[in-house]
């Protein structure tokens, strides 16, 4: 070991956070430090020890064998010291950074998780598409991501969250107009409200349920399924939506199911995090609450 005298506890705390989180960015967020301060701490510790501790990568860092040995020696003493100092959870537990589809979080996720605020949990929510969010998770920008596909490789750990069923819906005025008509063909001549120009959800429904290609163009496209729901509810046209999103409208009668296949198309969601990436107890609370609630959706 280079240098003399006791090691600065702040350097050791920063090192342990980086080792556990796999990212300077995530460690800075958890410790309420700037990223430059975290970098300075790690470089100072590396100079003191006379060796590098982490392999820097484009997305996060990977601990070298000496870092794993040091973390194993430090974990218990530093965790015990945190308990002895009597730090309050509200001041020491970092916010939980959760990301996923805006529609899912806005409709189901936050309804469940808002109850955790009374337990001192702080949430920082981001929305976006699965591919981008998983890359950001690897880089340490999120603690948990709700993904619409299982991530490849071993750098991320995915748990099954649940299946969402897709339903073919329209306002009552269109449902009445379609009575007695051949459904797939008749619908293709009526206004379609879609999430995107290439009609990914509707095309998938057509292939899975009707075993044919969809020949239609959207009357309205809007990249937010909640807005699609609004347009369909006021009678602008028909669409294919996740059942959780329009459950209330179907129950009240402001929307009607146009078809009830025995085998509807589904989309599977996963709750994803980096293995061993967080010692924040509130991340565990959020994860467990989401997994438990998913059983009732």
HELIX and SHEET records of a PDB file:
HELIX    1   1 UNK A    9  UNK A   21  1                                  13    
HELIX    2   2 UNK A   24  UNK A   31  1                                   8    
HELIX    3   3 UNK A   35  UNK A   49  1                                  15    
HELIX    4   4 UNK A   65  UNK A   84  1                                  20    
HELIX    5   5 UNK A   89  UNK A   92  1                                   4    
HELIX    6   6 UNK A  102  UNK A  104  1                                   3    
HELIX    7   7 UNK A  105  UNK A  109  3                                   5    
HELIX    8   8 UNK A  110  UNK A  113  1                                   4    
HELIX    9   9 UNK A  114  UNK A  119  5                                   6    
HELIX   10  10 UNK A  130  UNK A  138  1                                   9    
HELIX   11  11 UNK A  172  UNK A  177  1                                   6    
HELIX   12  12 UNK A  183  UNK A  187  1                                   5    
HELIX   13  13 UNK A  200  UNK A  205  1                                   6    
HELIX   14  14 UNK A  206  UNK A  210  3                                   5    
HELIX   15  15 UNK A  225  UNK A  233  1                                   9    
HELIX   16  16 UNK A  243  UNK A  245  5                                   3    
HELIX   17  17 UNK A  247  UNK A  252  1                                   6    
HELIX   18  18 UNK A  281  UNK A  294  1                                  14    
SHEET    1   A 2 UNK A  54  UNK A  56  0                                        
SHEET    2   A 2 UNK A  61  UNK A  63 -1                                        
SHEET    1   B 6 UNK A 123  UNK A 127  0                                        
SHEET    2   B 6 UNK A  96  UNK A 100  1                                        
SHEET    3   B 6 UNK A 144  UNK A 147  1                                        
SHEET    4   B 6 UNK A 266  UNK A 273 -1                                        
SHEET    5   B 6 UNK A 157  UNK A 170 -1                                        
SHEET    6   B 6 UNK A 239  UNK A 242 -1                                        
SHEET    1   C 6 UNK A 123  UNK A 127  0                                        
SHEET    2   C 6 UNK A  96  UNK A 100  1                                        
SHEET    3   C 6 UNK A 144  UNK A 147  1                                        
SHEET    4   C 6 UNK A 266  UNK A 273 -1                                        
SHEET    5   C 6 UNK A 157  UNK A 170 -1                                        
SHEET    6   C 6 UNK A 256  UNK A 257 -1                                        
SHEET    1   D 2 UNK A 192  UNK A 194  0                                        
SHEET    2   D 2 UNK A 218  UNK A 221  1                                        
END                                                                             
